[in-house]
Amino acid sequence: MSGQLPVAEEADVRRASVRLIRVDGRAFAFVLALNALAAGAGLVGPWLLGRIIDEVRGGAGVGVVDRLALVILVCALTQVLVARAARYVGHRFGERTLARVREEFVERALALPASVVERAGTGDLTARGTADVAMVGTTLRDALPELLICSVQSLFILGAVFALDPLLGGCGVLGLVGIWFATRWYLRRARTAYLAEGAATSEVAEILGATASGARTVEAFGLQRRRTVASRDAIETLRRTRMRTLFLRNVFFPLVEISYAVPVVTVLLVGGALHARGAMSLGAVVAAALYLMQLVDPLDTILNRVEQLQSSSASFARVEGLAQAPRATSASGTPASGTSATGSPAPVDDRIDVTDVRYSYDRGGEVLRGVDLTVRPGERLAVVGPSGAGKTTLSRLLAGVDAPSSGSVTVGRVPIVGLDPEQLRRQVVLVTQEHHVFLGTVRDNLLIAEPAATDAELWAALAAVGADDWAGELPDGLDTELGSGGHPTDGSRAQQLALARVVLADPHTLILDEATALLDPTTARHTERALAAVLEGRTVIAIAHRLHTAHDADRVAVMEDGRLTELGTHDDLVAADGAYAALWHSWHGEGRPAD
C-alpha cells in the first residue's frame, strides 16, 4: 500500500522489549527467581526415583523407599505451588507491560501528522491498534511467562542429566540437534511470512473500511463490481500469506515431534550398554531417561511459544514501527528565536506568509504553482475559484497538514510544519465538512477541545454556532449519549458540534474548508456570521463555495489552475471585472455587464 506506516527492524523490537522489561525489572527478576525455584523442585523427583531403584537393588527396606517417596511428594507439591505463584506474578507483569504498550501506541498514533495517516490509510492503523496490539498482549500475558518457566525448567533438566553422567548428558544434547536444525529452518522464514500476513490483513481492513464508509458513493457511481474485485484480490492475497505460514507450521511441528524421541532413545541405548558392562548403575540410566522424558513438556511448550513469538514479533514490529513514522519537525531541525514549552520554535506573531509555494501529490502533477500570499493577523480572507483550482490543497498547507514541495508556509516566521501537534492545534485549526461524532455524551464531544471548560462555556459555544436549540431539547442535555447506541446525530449537527469545538479551542487562525457545507444556506450564513463575531480579532480563512462568504470577507483571493490570480476586496474585484466578477455574476444568475 502506498505510504504504509513503517515496520520496526528486529534490533528495534529487541531494544523495545528490553526497555519494557527494565521498566518493571524487579517484577521480572521475581518471576525468574520463582521459575528457577519451581524448576529446581521438579528435578528432585526423577533423581530420587533413581535412588530408590538403586537402594532396592542394594537390599534396602520399605522404610527407605517410604522416606524417599515422601520427599518426592513434598517436592512435587512445592513445584506446583511455586509454579502457580510464578504464573500469577508473570501474568501481572504481562498485564502491566501490555498497558504500557497500549498507552504508547495511542500517544504515537495521536502524534502522527494527518497527512501520514491519510497516505497510510486508516485500515493499517486500525489493524495495528487492534489485532497486532492484541497479539502482543497475549504474548506478554500468557506466552512470555510460560516461556520463562519452561526455559528455566529445560536448562535445569539438561543440567541434571549432565550431573548424573556427562556422557549421558552429551547424548541427550546430541539427540536435540534435529530440533535445533528444524527451529533454525523455521525462524529464517517465519518473520518475513508473518509480516506479509500482517500487511495483507491491513490491506483487507483498509478496503473493507473504505467500501463501507463510501457505500453510497459506490452505489451512486456503480462501482460495486470494481470494489468487489478489489476486495477479492486483497482476500486472495491474505489467503496466500496465511497458507504460507500454515505450510511453515506443518513442516516445523512434525519434525519436532519426531525429534523428541531421539534423545530418550539415545540415552537408553548408550546407558543400557554401559550398565551391561557395569560402568553405570541402572538408577542413573532410569533417572536420565526420566529427565529427558520430562524435558518433552517444557520443550514442546517452548517450541509452540516460539511459533507464537514469530507472529507476535511481527505484530510488535508493526506496533513499534509507529515510533519511526514521520513527526512534525522544523525545517532547519533547530529552534528558531524563542521556543515553546515543548522545545518547538515559537511564532513571534500570528502573521501567515506563503512564499513561492509549489505542491504536488504523489503520482500526480503540480497542484500549486508559485503561490505568494500574506494573511494579516485578525483578517478575514476568503479563497475562491473553480473546482480543482487548488483551494483545498492550499488550506491543508496553511493548516500544516502537508508540507509544500518547495517554498515555505510560515506563521510568525516559523514554518507551520515545524510546530509540534499540540502547539499547531492552538495556532491553526482546519475545519472541513468531514466531521466525526465520538462515542460519549455531548459534553464529552465538546471537552475534547477544552477539557477545563465549564457547562456555561459549553452552552455558549453551542449557542455561537446555532446548536443550542436542538441541544437544549435533548433528553439529558449535555449528558445525552451520542453515536452508536445513543441519540442519532445527522451530518449538520455533527458539523455544528465540530464548529463548537473550534469556538472552545479558540485558535489564533481558523481555516474553514466547506465547514458549513452540510447546513442549509440560511443556517450556514447565520453560523458563519456567528463564528465571525465570536472569533473577532482572530484570523479566519474561508475556502468559499458560497460567495456570500467572500462578500463578507475583508479580502478575497482568487485561485485558478493552482495560481493566485486576483487578490483584493469584494468591491474592488467586482469592479475589476475579472475572474472573480465572472464568478459573482454567475452565482447571482446575472450575465456579464455590457462594455
C-alpha positions as CSV (number, residue, x, y, z in Angstrom):
1,M,0.0,0.0,0.0
2,S,1.4,3.4,-0.9
3,G,2.5,5.3,2.2
4,Q,2.1,2.4,4.5
5,L,3.3,3.0,8.1
6,P,6.9,1.8,8.8
7,V,7.7,-1.6,10.4
8,A,10.5,-1.8,13.1
9,E,13.6,-3.8,12.5
10,E,14.4,-6.8,14.7
11,A,17.0,-4.9,16.6
12,D,14.5,-2.1,17.3
13,V,12.0,-4.7,18.6
14,R,14.7,-6.2,20.8
15,R,15.5,-2.8,22.2
16,A,11.9,-2.0,22.8
17,S,11.4,-5.4,24.6
18,V,14.4,-4.8,26.9
19,R,13.1,-1.3,27.6
20,L,9.7,-2.6,28.7
21,I,11.3,-5.3,30.9
22,R,13.6,-2.7,32.6
23,V,10.6,-0.5,33.5
24,D,9.3,-3.4,35.6
25,G,12.6,-5.0,36.2
26,R,12.0,-6.1,39.9
27,A,8.9,-8.0,39.0
28,F,10.7,-9.6,36.0
29,A,13.5,-10.7,38.3
30,F,11.0,-12.1,40.8
31,V,9.4,-14.1,38.0
32,L,12.8,-15.6,37.1
33,A,13.5,-16.5,40.7
34,L,10.2,-18.2,41.2
35,N,10.6,-20.1,37.9
36,A,14.1,-21.3,39.0
37,L,12.8,-22.5,42.3
38,A,9.9,-24.4,40.7
39,A,12.3,-26.0,38.2
40,G,14.7,-27.0,41.0
41,A,11.9,-28.6,42.9
42,G,10.8,-30.5,39.8
43,L,14.3,-32.0,39.4
44,V,14.2,-33.9,42.7
45,G,11.6,-36.5,41.7
46,P,13.5,-38.3,38.9
47,W,16.8,-38.2,40.8
48,L,15.1,-39.7,43.9
49,L,13.4,-42.3,41.8
50,G,16.7,-43.4,40.5
51,R,18.0,-43.6,44.1
52,I,15.0,-45.8,45.1
53,I,15.8,-48.2,42.3
54,D,19.5,-48.4,43.3
55,E,18.6,-48.7,47.0
56,V,16.1,-51.6,46.3
57,R,18.7,-53.4,44.2
58,G,21.1,-52.9,47.1
59,G,18.7,-54.6,49.6
60,A,17.2,-51.5,51.3
61,G,13.9,-51.9,53.1
62,V,10.4,-50.4,52.8
63,G,11.3,-47.6,55.3
64,V,13.9,-46.1,52.9
65,V,11.5,-46.2,50.0
66,D,8.8,-44.6,52.0
67,R,11.1,-41.7,53.2
68,L,12.3,-41.0,49.7
69,A,8.8,-41.3,48.3
70,L,7.6,-38.7,50.9
71,V,10.4,-36.3,49.8
72,I,9.3,-36.8,46.2
73,L,5.7,-35.9,47.2
74,V,6.8,-32.8,49.1
75,C,8.9,-31.6,46.2
76,A,6.1,-32.2,43.7
77,L,3.7,-30.1,45.8
78,T,6.3,-27.4,46.2
79,Q,6.8,-27.3,42.5
80,V,3.1,-26.9,41.8
81,L,2.6,-24.1,44.3
82,V,5.7,-22.2,43.3
83,A,4.9,-22.6,39.6
84,R,1.4,-21.3,40.2
85,A,2.9,-18.3,42.0
86,A,5.3,-17.7,39.2
87,R,2.5,-17.7,36.6
88,Y,0.5,-15.3,38.7
89,V,3.4,-12.9,39.0
90,G,4.2,-13.4,35.4
91,H,0.6,-12.6,34.3
92,R,0.6,-9.4,36.4
93,F,3.9,-8.4,34.8
94,G,2.4,-9.1,31.4
95,E,-0.8,-7.0,32.0
96,R,1.2,-4.0,33.2
97,T,3.5,-4.2,30.3
98,L,0.6,-4.6,27.9
99,A,-0.9,-1.4,29.4
100,R,2.3,0.5,28.6
101,V,2.3,-0.8,25.0
102,R,-1.3,0.3,24.5
103,E,-0.6,3.8,26.0
104,E,2.5,4.2,23.9
105,F,0.6,3.2,20.8
106,V,-2.2,5.7,21.5
107,E,0.2,8.5,22.2
108,R,2.2,7.8,19.0
109,A,-1.0,7.5,16.9
110,L,-2.3,10.8,18.2
111,A,1.0,12.4,17.4
112,L,1.0,11.3,13.8
113,P,0.6,14.1,11.2
114,A,-2.8,13.8,9.5
115,S,-1.1,13.5,6.1
116,V,0.8,10.4,7.3
117,V,-2.4,8.7,8.4
118,E,-4.2,9.7,5.2
119,R,-1.5,8.2,3.0
120,A,-1.2,5.0,5.0
121,G,-4.9,4.5,5.3
122,T,-6.9,4.1,8.5
123,G,-7.1,0.3,7.9
124,D,-3.4,-0.1,8.6
125,L,-3.5,1.9,11.7
126,T,-6.7,0.1,12.9
127,A,-5.2,-3.3,12.3
128,R,-2.1,-2.4,14.3
129,G,-4.1,-0.9,17.1
130,T,-6.4,-3.9,17.4
131,A,-5.1,-7.3,16.0
132,D,-1.4,-6.5,16.5
133,V,-1.7,-5.0,19.9
134,A,-3.9,-7.9,21.0
135,M,-1.3,-10.4,19.7
136,V,1.5,-8.6,21.7
137,G,-0.8,-8.5,24.7
138,T,-1.5,-12.3,24.5
139,T,2.2,-13.0,24.3
140,L,3.1,-10.7,27.2
141,R,0.3,-12.1,29.4
142,D,0.4,-15.8,28.5
143,A,3.3,-16.8,26.3
144,L,6.2,-14.9,28.0
145,P,5.6,-16.3,31.5
146,E,5.2,-19.8,30.1
147,L,8.3,-19.4,28.0
148,L,10.3,-18.2,31.0
149,I,9.1,-21.1,33.2
150,C,9.8,-23.8,30.5
151,S,13.2,-22.3,29.5
152,V,14.4,-22.5,33.1
153,Q,13.0,-26.0,33.5
154,S,14.7,-27.2,30.4
155,L,18.1,-25.8,31.4
156,F,17.8,-27.3,34.9
157,I,16.8,-30.7,33.4
158,L,19.7,-30.8,31.0
159,G,22.0,-29.8,33.8
160,A,20.6,-32.6,36.0
161,V,21.4,-35.1,33.2
162,F,25.0,-33.9,32.9
163,A,25.2,-34.1,36.7
164,L,24.2,-37.7,36.6
165,D,26.7,-38.6,33.9
166,P,28.4,-36.2,31.4
167,L,28.3,-38.9,28.7
168,L,24.5,-39.3,29.0
169,G,24.2,-35.5,29.1
170,G,26.1,-35.3,25.9
171,C,24.0,-38.0,24.3
172,G,20.8,-36.1,25.3
173,V,22.1,-32.8,23.8
174,L,23.2,-34.5,20.7
175,G,19.8,-36.0,20.3
176,L,18.3,-32.5,20.3
177,V,20.3,-31.4,17.2
178,G,17.4,-32.3,14.9
179,I,15.1,-29.9,16.8
180,W,17.8,-27.2,16.5
181,F,18.0,-27.6,12.7
182,A,14.2,-27.6,12.4
183,T,13.9,-24.5,14.5
184,R,16.6,-22.7,12.6
185,W,14.9,-23.5,9.3
186,Y,11.6,-22.2,10.6
187,L,12.9,-19.0,12.2
188,R,14.7,-18.0,9.0
189,R,11.3,-17.9,7.1
190,A,8.7,-17.1,9.8
191,R,9.3,-13.4,10.4
192,T,9.0,-12.5,6.7
193,A,5.9,-14.7,6.3
194,Y,4.1,-13.2,9.3
195,L,5.0,-9.6,8.3
196,A,3.5,-10.3,4.9
197,E,0.4,-11.7,6.6
198,G,0.1,-8.6,8.8
199,A,0.4,-6.3,5.8
200,A,-2.3,-8.3,3.9
201,T,-4.6,-8.1,6.9
202,S,-4.2,-4.3,6.9
203,E,-5.0,-4.2,3.2
204,V,-8.2,-6.1,3.7
205,A,-9.2,-3.9,6.6
206,E,-8.5,-0.7,4.6
207,I,-10.5,-1.9,1.5
208,L,-13.5,-3.1,3.6
209,G,-13.5,0.0,5.7
210,A,-13.3,2.4,2.7
211,T,-16.0,0.4,0.9
212,A,-18.3,0.5,3.9
213,S,-17.8,4.2,4.7
214,G,-18.2,5.1,1.0
215,A,-21.1,2.8,0.3
216,R,-23.4,5.5,-1.0
217,T,-20.7,6.7,-3.4
218,V,-20.0,3.2,-4.6
219,E,-23.7,2.7,-5.3
220,A,-24.2,6.1,-6.9
221,F,-21.3,5.6,-9.4
222,G,-22.0,1.9,-10.0
223,L,-18.6,0.8,-8.5
224,Q,-19.9,-2.4,-6.9
225,R,-18.1,-4.7,-9.3
226,R,-14.8,-2.8,-9.1
227,R,-14.9,-2.8,-5.3
228,T,-15.8,-6.5,-5.2
229,V,-12.9,-7.4,-7.4
230,A,-10.5,-5.3,-5.2
231,S,-11.8,-7.0,-2.1
232,R,-11.5,-10.4,-3.6
233,D,-7.9,-9.7,-4.7
234,A,-7.0,-8.5,-1.2
235,I,-8.6,-11.5,0.4
236,E,-6.8,-13.8,-2.0
237,T,-3.5,-12.2,-1.1
238,L,-4.3,-12.7,2.6
239,R,-5.2,-16.3,1.9
240,R,-1.9,-16.9,0.2
241,T,0.1,-15.3,3.0
242,R,-1.8,-17.4,5.6
243,M,-1.2,-20.6,3.6
244,R,2.5,-19.8,3.7
245,T,2.6,-19.5,7.5
246,L,0.4,-22.7,7.7
247,F,2.9,-24.5,5.5
248,L,5.8,-23.5,7.8
249,R,4.0,-24.8,10.8
250,N,3.0,-28.0,9.1
251,V,6.7,-28.7,8.3
252,F,8.1,-27.5,11.6
253,F,5.9,-29.3,14.2
254,P,6.0,-32.8,12.7
255,L,9.8,-32.6,12.5
256,V,9.9,-31.5,16.2
257,E,7.5,-34.3,17.3
258,I,9.8,-36.9,15.8
259,S,12.9,-35.4,17.3
260,Y,11.5,-35.6,20.8
261,A,12.1,-39.3,21.0
262,V,15.7,-39.2,19.7
263,P,17.5,-38.1,23.0
264,V,15.5,-40.6,25.1
265,V,16.2,-43.5,22.8
266,T,19.9,-42.5,22.5
267,V,20.3,-42.3,26.3
268,L,18.6,-45.7,26.8
269,L,20.8,-47.4,24.2
270,V,24.1,-45.9,25.4
271,G,23.1,-46.1,29.1
272,G,22.0,-49.7,28.6
273,A,25.3,-50.7,27.0
274,L,27.3,-49.0,29.8
275,H,25.1,-50.7,32.5
276,A,25.6,-54.1,30.9
277,R,29.4,-53.5,31.2
278,G,29.0,-52.4,34.9
279,A,30.1,-48.9,34.1
280,M,26.8,-47.3,35.2
281,S,24.0,-48.0,37.6
282,L,20.5,-48.8,36.5
283,G,19.2,-46.0,38.6
284,A,21.3,-43.4,36.8
285,V,20.1,-44.7,33.4
286,V,16.4,-44.6,34.5
287,A,16.8,-41.1,36.1
288,A,18.4,-39.8,32.9
289,A,15.7,-41.2,30.7
290,L,13.0,-39.8,33.0
291,Y,14.7,-36.4,32.9
292,L,14.7,-36.4,29.1
293,M,11.1,-37.6,29.0
294,Q,10.3,-34.8,31.5
295,L,12.1,-32.4,29.1
296,V,9.4,-33.1,26.4
297,D,6.7,-31.0,28.0
298,P,8.6,-27.8,28.6
299,L,10.4,-28.2,25.3
300,D,7.1,-28.6,23.5
301,T,5.8,-25.5,25.2
302,I,8.9,-23.6,24.2
303,L,8.6,-24.5,20.6
304,N,4.9,-23.8,20.5
305,R,5.6,-20.4,22.0
306,V,8.5,-19.8,19.7
307,E,6.0,-20.2,16.8
308,Q,3.7,-17.7,18.5
309,L,6.6,-15.4,19.2
310,Q,7.2,-15.2,15.4
311,S,3.7,-14.0,14.9
312,S,3.9,-11.7,18.0
313,S,7.3,-10.4,16.9
314,A,5.9,-9.4,13.6
315,S,3.0,-7.7,15.3
316,F,5.3,-6.0,17.8
317,A,7.4,-4.8,14.8
318,R,4.3,-3.2,13.3
319,V,3.2,-1.7,16.6
320,E,6.7,-0.4,17.4
321,G,7.0,0.9,13.8
322,L,4.8,3.8,14.8
323,A,7.8,5.2,16.6
324,Q,9.6,5.6,13.3
325,A,6.7,7.3,11.5
326,P,7.3,10.9,10.4
327,R,6.9,13.6,13.0
328,A,6.3,17.3,12.6
329,T,9.8,18.9,12.9
330,S,11.1,22.3,12.0
331,A,12.6,22.7,8.6
332,S,16.0,23.5,10.0
333,G,15.9,21.0,12.8
334,T,16.9,23.7,15.3
335,P,14.7,26.0,17.3
336,A,14.0,29.5,16.0
337,S,14.3,32.6,18.2
338,G,12.2,31.7,21.1
339,T,10.8,28.2,21.8
340,S,7.6,26.7,23.2
341,A,7.5,24.7,26.4
342,T,7.9,21.6,24.3
343,G,11.1,22.9,22.6
344,S,9.4,23.7,19.2
345,P,10.0,27.1,17.7
346,A,7.6,29.7,19.0
347,P,6.0,32.1,16.4
348,V,6.7,35.8,17.1
349,D,3.2,36.8,16.0
350,D,0.1,35.4,14.1
351,R,1.0,36.6,10.6
352,I,0.9,33.9,7.9
353,D,3.3,34.1,4.9
354,V,3.0,31.9,1.9
355,T,6.2,32.3,-0.3
356,D,6.6,30.8,-3.7
357,V,4.8,27.6,-2.7
358,R,4.6,24.7,-5.0
359,Y,3.0,21.3,-4.2
360,S,2.5,18.0,-6.0
361,Y,0.6,15.0,-4.7
362,D,2.1,11.5,-5.1
363,R,1.7,10.2,-8.6
364,G,0.2,13.4,-9.7
365,G,1.0,16.7,-11.4
366,E,1.7,20.0,-9.8
367,V,-1.4,21.3,-7.9
368,L,0.0,24.7,-6.6
369,R,2.3,26.7,-8.9
370,G,4.3,29.5,-7.2
371,V,1.6,30.9,-4.7
372,D,2.5,34.0,-2.8
373,L,0.2,35.3,-0.1
374,T,0.3,37.1,3.2
375,V,-2.6,36.8,5.7
376,R,-2.6,39.6,8.3
377,P,-3.5,38.8,12.0
378,G,-7.2,39.3,12.5
379,E,-8.0,39.3,8.8
380,R,-11.0,37.5,7.3
381,L,-9.8,36.1,4.0
382,A,-12.0,34.2,1.5
383,V,-10.3,31.9,-1.0
384,V,-12.5,31.3,-4.1
385,G,-12.1,29.7,-7.5
386,P,-13.4,26.9,-9.7
387,S,-13.2,23.2,-8.7
388,G,-9.7,21.8,-9.0
389,A,-8.1,25.3,-8.7
390,G,-6.0,24.2,-5.6
391,K,-8.1,25.8,-2.8
392,T,-8.3,22.7,-0.6
393,T,-4.6,21.9,-1.1
394,L,-3.7,25.5,-0.1
395,S,-5.9,25.1,3.1
396,R,-4.1,21.9,4.0
397,L,-0.7,23.6,3.7
398,L,-1.9,26.6,5.7
399,A,-3.0,24.2,8.5
400,G,0.3,22.3,8.5
401,V,-1.4,19.0,7.3
402,D,1.0,18.8,4.4
403,A,4.4,20.5,3.7
404,P,5.0,22.3,0.4
405,S,7.1,20.6,-2.2
406,S,9.1,23.9,-2.4
407,G,8.7,27.4,-1.0
408,S,7.5,28.0,2.6
409,V,4.4,28.5,4.7
410,T,5.2,30.2,8.0
411,V,3.3,31.6,10.9
412,G,5.2,34.3,12.9
413,R,8.3,33.5,10.8
414,V,8.2,29.8,11.8
415,P,7.4,27.0,9.3
416,I,3.9,25.7,10.2
417,V,5.0,22.1,9.7
418,G,7.7,22.8,12.4
419,L,5.2,23.2,15.2
420,D,4.6,20.3,17.5
421,P,1.0,18.9,17.2
422,E,-0.3,20.5,20.4
423,Q,1.2,23.9,19.5
424,L,-0.1,23.6,16.0
425,R,-3.7,22.9,17.1
426,R,-3.6,26.0,19.4
427,Q,-2.2,28.1,16.5
428,V,-4.1,26.9,13.4
429,V,-7.3,24.8,13.2
430,L,-8.6,23.4,9.9
431,V,-12.3,22.6,9.8
432,T,-13.7,20.6,6.8
433,Q,-17.1,19.1,6.0
434,E,-15.8,15.7,7.2
435,H,-16.8,15.6,10.9
436,H,-16.9,12.8,13.5
437,V,-19.2,12.3,16.5
438,F,-17.3,10.5,19.2
439,L,-18.9,7.8,21.4
440,G,-19.9,9.5,24.6
441,T,-22.1,12.5,25.7
442,V,-22.4,15.9,24.2
443,R,-20.2,17.1,27.0
444,D,-17.5,14.5,26.1
445,N,-17.6,15.6,22.4
446,L,-17.0,19.2,23.4
447,L,-14.5,18.8,26.2
448,I,-12.1,17.3,23.6
449,A,-11.3,20.8,22.6
450,E,-11.0,22.3,26.1
451,P,-11.1,19.8,29.0
452,A,-11.3,22.6,31.6
453,A,-14.4,24.2,30.1
454,T,-17.4,24.8,32.3
455,D,-21.0,23.9,31.4
456,A,-21.7,27.6,30.8
457,E,-18.9,27.8,28.4
458,L,-20.1,24.7,26.6
459,W,-23.6,26.1,26.2
460,A,-22.1,29.4,25.0
461,A,-20.1,27.5,22.3
462,L,-23.2,25.7,21.2
463,A,-25.1,29.0,21.0
464,A,-22.3,30.5,19.0
465,V,-22.9,28.0,16.2
466,G,-26.6,27.9,16.5
467,A,-26.7,24.4,18.0
468,D,-28.2,25.4,21.4
469,D,-31.8,25.0,20.2
470,W,-31.6,21.3,19.3
471,A,-29.1,20.5,22.1
472,G,-31.5,22.1,24.6
473,E,-34.2,19.7,23.5
474,L,-32.1,16.6,24.1
475,P,-33.5,14.3,26.9
476,D,-30.4,14.7,29.1
477,G,-29.0,17.9,27.8
478,L,-25.2,17.8,27.8
479,D,-25.2,14.3,29.3
480,T,-27.1,12.8,26.4
481,E,-25.2,9.9,24.8
482,L,-24.4,10.3,21.1
483,G,-23.1,8.0,18.5
484,S,-23.8,4.3,18.0
485,G,-26.5,3.2,20.5
486,G,-27.1,6.8,21.6
487,H,-29.1,9.8,20.3
488,P,-28.8,9.9,16.5
489,T,-26.8,12.8,15.1
490,D,-27.1,13.8,11.4
491,G,-24.4,15.4,9.3
492,S,-25.5,19.0,10.0
493,R,-25.5,18.5,13.8
494,A,-22.1,16.8,13.7
495,Q,-20.8,19.8,11.8
496,Q,-22.2,22.2,14.4
497,L,-20.5,20.1,17.2
498,A,-17.2,20.4,15.3
499,L,-17.6,24.2,15.0
500,A,-18.5,24.4,18.7
501,R,-15.2,22.6,19.4
502,V,-13.4,25.3,17.4
503,V,-15.0,28.0,19.5
504,L,-13.8,26.3,22.7
505,A,-10.3,25.7,21.3
506,D,-10.0,29.4,20.5
507,P,-7.2,29.1,17.9
508,H,-5.3,32.1,16.6
509,T,-6.2,31.1,13.0
510,L,-9.3,29.3,11.8
511,I,-9.4,27.7,8.3
512,L,-12.9,26.7,7.1
513,D,-13.0,24.4,4.1
514,E,-16.6,23.7,3.3
515,A,-17.1,23.7,7.1
516,T,-20.8,24.6,6.7
517,A,-21.5,22.7,3.5
518,L,-23.9,20.3,5.2
519,L,-26.0,23.1,6.6
520,D,-28.8,24.8,4.7
521,P,-27.8,28.2,3.1
522,T,-29.6,30.3,5.7
523,T,-28.2,28.3,8.7
524,A,-24.8,28.3,7.1
525,R,-24.7,32.0,6.7
526,H,-26.0,32.6,10.3
527,T,-23.4,30.1,11.6
528,E,-20.5,31.8,9.7
529,R,-21.5,35.3,10.9
530,A,-21.9,34.0,14.5
531,L,-18.4,32.4,14.3
532,A,-17.0,35.6,12.9
533,A,-18.5,37.5,15.8
534,V,-17.2,35.0,18.4
535,L,-13.7,34.9,16.7
536,E,-13.5,38.7,16.4
537,G,-9.8,39.6,16.3
538,R,-8.8,36.1,15.2
539,T,-7.7,35.3,11.7
540,V,-10.3,33.4,9.6
541,I,-9.5,31.9,6.2
542,A,-12.6,30.5,4.5
543,I,-12.5,28.3,1.4
544,A,-15.6,29.9,-0.1
545,H,-18.0,27.8,-2.2
546,R,-20.9,30.2,-1.4
547,L,-19.9,33.6,-2.5
548,H,-21.8,35.4,0.3
549,T,-18.8,34.3,2.4
550,A,-16.5,36.2,0.0
551,H,-18.8,39.2,0.1
552,D,-18.4,39.4,4.0
553,A,-14.6,38.9,4.0
554,D,-12.0,41.6,4.3
555,R,-10.2,40.4,1.2
556,V,-10.8,37.8,-1.4
557,A,-8.1,35.6,-3.0
558,V,-8.9,34.0,-6.4
559,M,-7.3,30.7,-7.3
560,E,-7.1,29.4,-10.9
561,D,-5.2,26.4,-12.1
562,G,-3.0,26.3,-9.0
563,R,-2.1,30.0,-9.1
564,L,-3.3,33.1,-7.2
565,T,-4.6,35.3,-9.9
566,E,-6.5,38.0,-8.0
567,L,-6.4,39.5,-4.5
568,G,-8.5,42.4,-3.1
569,T,-11.7,43.4,-1.5
570,H,-15.0,42.2,-2.9
571,D,-16.0,45.6,-4.3
572,D,-12.6,46.1,-5.9
573,L,-12.6,42.7,-7.6
574,V,-16.1,43.1,-8.9
575,A,-15.2,46.5,-10.3
576,A,-12.0,45.0,-11.9
577,D,-14.4,42.8,-14.0
578,G,-12.0,39.8,-13.9
579,A,-12.4,36.1,-12.9
580,Y,-14.0,36.9,-9.5
581,A,-16.5,39.3,-11.1
582,A,-17.5,36.5,-13.6
583,L,-17.9,34.1,-10.6
584,W,-20.0,36.6,-8.7
585,H,-22.3,37.4,-11.7
586,S,-22.7,33.7,-12.4
587,W,-23.6,32.9,-8.8
588,H,-26.3,35.6,-8.9
589,G,-27.6,34.3,-12.2
590,E,-26.5,37.5,-14.0
591,G,-24.8,37.9,-17.3
592,R,-21.5,39.9,-17.5
593,P,-22.3,43.6,-17.8
594,A,-22.1,45.1,-21.2
595,D,-19.0,47.2,-22.0
